[in-house]
Amino acid sequence: MTNNPDLDLSLEPKATIQGTHSYDILANPNYFDDFIYIPVYQPLDHNATPEYGNKESREKRGKFIIDDDDEEGNDDWVCDKVKLGLNFAFLHEAVATDFVFSRDQLEKSMVKPKRKGD
């Protein structure tokens, strides 16, 4: 308790997070261009909310990603390194120290959500 009547200890926030409801900076469209990031989720003309891993959505994303090599199969990884780099600061030190920064190693350690019918 405090004797200062000007000190507000209530749990009501004075300002709330507006728009994007998380600290995932790349979930906020205002930062896509700043980080040259193309979101994984890409709405389709015939389906505004495709399910995770939708092939058409992945292909659409790939058309936006431009890199300096001829290997089209790595375009998603080129872009995903941005998100990985931003989240690297939140890894436990023991994990970060032993982390191998490669697409193959990352895919081995990923937990992939189950799709319908799996």
Summary of the structure (lengths in Angstrom):
residues: 118
radius of gyration: 19.8
end to end distance: 54.9
largest distance: 68.5
contacts: 182
relative contact order: 0.10
helix: 41%
strand: 0%
